[in-house]
Amino acid sequence: MHPPRPKRVFRGPQFVDQLAEWLSKHCPFTALSLLVLLIAGSAIPIPRPLVFVALVGTADVAINLFRDLRRPRREARASLTRTNVTA
């Protein structure tokens, strides 16, 4: 019999750390803008927040598209060093 699986419970600091890592890796402009709004949000008046959110989202989508385009594509080819093939 297998031991019971650990329950995935909301773990405050660990969850926030993982979310911050994911945001900084996949959406750097979103992470930066969230940090700026959290730290200096009351001091920086944003007249049209939807325009700001749209610009940040567009920048993140553009970065991810350029990353995908620069990533080398793997070619589908047969392996020449098979171990179970007879000669």
C-alpha positions as a printed Julia matrix, in Angstrom:
87×3 Matrix{Float64}:
  0.0    0.0     0.0
  1.29   3.44   -0.92
  1.74   6.13    1.7
 -0.83   8.92    1.51
  0.02  11.85   -0.7
  0.78  15.1     1.07
 -2.07  17.57    0.89
 -1.44  20.61   -1.23
 -2.49  23.29    1.16
 -2.03  27.0     0.63
  1.34  27.81    2.14
  1.61  31.58    2.39
  5.28  32.53    1.98
  6.18  29.54   -0.19
  3.26  30.18   -2.56
  4.12  33.87   -2.83
  7.78  33.06   -3.55
  6.82  30.6    -6.29
  4.4   33.12   -7.8
  7.07  35.82   -7.77
  9.58  33.5    -9.46
  7.07  32.51  -12.13
  6.09  36.12  -12.79
  9.67  37.3   -13.05
 10.55  34.45  -15.42
  7.51  34.54  -17.73
  6.14  38.08  -17.35
  8.94  40.44  -16.34
  7.12  43.69  -17.15
  4.02  42.56  -15.27
  6.11  41.63  -12.23
  7.97  44.93  -12.33
  4.8   46.97  -12.71
  3.11  45.09   -9.85
  6.07  45.76   -7.61
  6.11  49.45   -8.52
  2.38  49.74   -7.9
  2.69  47.97   -4.55
  5.61  50.06   -3.37
  4.85  53.49   -4.82
  1.25  53.12   -5.97
 -0.17  55.89   -3.83
  2.56  58.35   -4.86
  2.19  57.74   -8.62
 -1.18  58.85  -10.01
 -2.19  56.83  -13.07
 -4.98  58.66  -14.94
 -5.95  55.68  -17.16
 -4.99  52.38  -15.51
 -6.45  50.26  -18.33
 -4.05  51.8   -20.84
 -1.16  51.07  -18.47
 -2.3   47.45  -18.02
 -2.7   47.03  -21.79
  0.81  48.38  -22.45
  2.36  46.1   -19.84
  0.48  43.07  -21.18
  1.48  43.87  -24.75
  5.14  44.18  -23.74
  5.04  40.79  -21.99
  3.36  39.1   -24.96
  5.97  40.62  -27.31
  8.83  39.39  -25.12
  7.4   35.87  -25.0
  6.89  35.84  -28.79
 10.48  36.93  -29.41
 11.72  34.28  -26.97
  9.77  31.6   -28.8
 11.04  32.77  -32.18
 14.66  32.77  -31.02
 14.41  29.32  -29.43
 15.91  26.72  -31.78
 13.46  24.17  -33.13
 14.21  20.49  -32.59
 14.3   18.44  -35.75
 12.41  15.18  -35.81
 15.04  12.67  -36.82
 15.76   9.08  -36.02
 18.49   8.29  -33.58
 21.52   6.66  -35.14
 22.67   4.97  -31.94
 19.88   2.54  -31.14
 20.78  -0.23  -28.77
 18.12  -2.79  -29.68
 18.65  -2.85  -33.46
 20.48  -5.78  -35.03
 23.19  -5.1   -37.6
